[in-house]
């Protein structure tokens, strides 16, 4: 995942950063996802796409015109 896969406070593996890295792979589409799944070394280090986690909520708000 790159140099930022560990938290700075205690050098422990960061599950949040791992999730954000997975979001980056998913956002690139099925072909890239399957390619990286078959060969994880192809993953671009130090990339993330955290915003993907909130897109469904934002889409709902836009469609319904209201906040939860």
N, C-alpha and C positions, 0 to 999 in steps of 0.2 A: 504494500500500500504506500510505502514511502516513509520519509523521515518523520511525518506527523502522525503516525499510527499509535503513538504512545502519548499519554497525557504528560504535560510538563511538570505537574505537581509531584507525581510519585513514580514516574517511568513505567506505569502499568499500561497494559493494552487498553485502548479506548474503544468500547463497543459503539459509541456514538460515531466516532470517525469511521469505523468499519461500515456502519449503516450508510453514512453519507457517501462513502466510496462505492458501495453497492448501488446507490441511487444513480451515480454517474454512469455506471455500466448500463443500467436499465434505461436511462434516458437516451442512450445512444442507439437503441433499437435492438430488435431480436437478433439480427445477424451478428452484431458486435457482441451481444450478450452470449450467444452460443459459441462464438469464436473464443472469447475470454474464458468461458466455462470449460472448453476443451483444452485451452492452453493459458493458464493464469499468468504466465510470465508476460503475456501481451498487454496486460493491464497497464495503463499509463499511471505512473506513480504521482502522488500528491494531487490527485483530482478528486473533486467531490461535487455533489449536486443536492445539497441539503434542502433546497427550496421544493424539490419534488415531494417532500413529505407533507407540505401544506397546500399543494395545488388542488387537491380534491375539495378541501374546505373552501378555498377561494372560488372555485368553480360553482359550488353549491350556492354560495352567497351571491355571486353574479346572476345565477339563474333565478333564484328565488327573490332577490332584491332585499334580503334581510340578513341580519346577524342572528346567530343562535342564541 
